[in-house]
Amino acid sequence: MEMGLDRLKVGQQATVQRIETDPLLMQRLRLFGLVPGIPVRCRYRTPGGSVTALEFCGTVVALRSRDIRNIRVSC
Amino acid sequence: MAAGKERKITVALAGNPNVGKSTMFNSLTGLRQHTGNWPGKTVGVAEGMLRRQGIEYVFVDLPGTYSLDGSSEDERIAGEYIRSGAADCTVVVCDGSCLERSLILALQILPQCEKAIVCVNLIDEAKRHGLCVDGEKLSLLLHVPVVLTAAGRGEGMEALLEQIKQVSAQPPGGEKTPWQDPVAAAGQIARACVLSDGTDDEVFRRRVDRLLVSRRFGVPFMLLLLLGIIWLTVWGANYPSSLLERLFDLGYAGLSKWLSPLPWWLKGVLVDGLYATCARVIAVMLPPMAIFFPLFTVLEDIGYLPRMAFLLDPYMARCGGCGKQALTLCMGLGCNAVGVTGCRIIDSPRERLSAILTNAMVPCNGRFPTLILLGSLFFPDAGAALVVAFCVALGVVGAMGVSGVLNKTVLRSEPSTFLMEIPPFRRPRLGKILIRSLLDRTLYIAGRALTVAAPAGVILWIFANTNLLASASAFLQPVGLLLGMNGVILLAFILSLPANELLIPVILMATTQAQSLQSVAGVGEGLLQSTMTWQMAVCTMVFTLFHWPCSTTLMTVYRETGSKGKTAAAFFLPTAVGCILCILLNLLL
């Protein structure tokens, strides 16, 4: 099932399919190792759901949900 | 050995943020570069030296970066330094627990420098995750020497030095071919060199971590934690403060007696001016700092601060800011100048500017003692800790409110993206924390305050005894009254521009002269209470939060923004907020 990265539940893991977000952010995420094909896990999320902490390549990175809506993952 | 024959090797330490470069730098040079478990700790470049077996090693600690293309100030600094070839040898520091990500940067750096070593640090942390790094294989794949280290425990440092010596003695290697796709290559290399045995000792830590940032407990826990720290600081500072006061009183009596043969004015300058001012500054400020800094350093060391920034980002976003501003506000609690410099970690230029302009609204440790003293004197029933906590909260709300207004008016632009690394929880190194925070931060800041307090004490005494203080405060009286304070207090605010620690000593000095009382070396609580009403105390506390930043902070703002106009804004914004609040309070109370 394909969906936006912001829909991932806490603890759930998925594989990145396509990344179509802000070009600058995309470039920076690449440097963290976020590229299609890698597994991503949702570690935690703020009460309002607006910020998500994602784990990939051994790192945990906090991102805003509206910025990662267009990163498509499948699980 | 003659100095000219000594070999000198310049070594650059490069790598991602928070992989332990600063720890390694300290362990190698014995210097005390401040370390903390959060990305962006090192801003600017630090240099340190080590002499070993006739060789002088100069280590350059570059700011941590994710790339070298320079999307931020730090990346530009690091990239330029590496490309300049100023270093004889570049040590690329990698994180053993997330080698893949570290290698993405390493693969960009390696083709750009002639002599390099890859240092896989934090192998102890990797081991706890059940990961084992194959250094030999990594060395083969990268064509450079690889050293495995755990800098926090000093493991592998000797091997690293040996390798640096060998590599920098070699002739430069041939042309290096850059990797076609560093991101893909890093993944392949990491998978080939990292062995996982499937065990993970981190389950408990992860569970705690999840609880600390959980939707239900995260925010309440954070508030309780901060309240707890403030309570411990206020409550704990009481006893040593009064002890110090008594000690300084004894010193005052002894000193007066000893110096009694001197002419009255010289004795006045030395005892009532210099000694009393310094004693008051120390008695008021040292105990809270000695408690607050170690506690705060523990939070920093275990990695709680980025989690706090994570929890606060939604609130910050509502004000057009981002969670990283919470980090800079926390740094401001220690020292606003540090907080202003720390704003470099904020990516968006407009958010960074608004964070710089409002940072001075959170009370730094120079103002903490004033708040604690006034709070405990005038509101003993409410609990000084609650009053101080309320003040800190007010400062944070003020900073966020003003930057919210700025972000939605003058600094308006497209909403920016937010990306922040959250490091793993690390066990606090308690011994180190205690020494570092007490010696480096507390004594350093106390020393800095004293260097201001000593000459200020002399000048103040002269002013006070030539009636200059009295006439200046009489001149300021109408404005002071309008702000709900009085001329003396307003004058004290103006005179403590070089250091906020001076506020209470100046008030005391001016009042003792006016009442021609024999001054005491202690903080003179009774005196304060007799000259101030509680309404005045409230206004003074509010004005303590919101007035012009100290001169050090203003100079830092100028350095960071390079603009006189923006520095002026940093001066007038908090002042305007303070004036408006104080006038309103004066009308209401």
Interface residues (C-beta under 8 A of the other chain):
Chain A: T21 D22 L24 L25 Q27 R28 L29 R30 L31 F32 G33 V35 I38 R43 Y44 R45 T46 P47 G48 S50 V51 A53 C57 G58 T59 V60 V61 A62 L63 R64 D67
Chain B: Y66 S67 S71 D95 S97 C98 L99 E100 R101 I104 L105 V183 A184 A186 G187 R210 V213 S214 R215 G218 V219 P306 A309 F310 L311 D313 P314 A317 G323 T417 F418 L419 M420 E421 I422 P423 P424
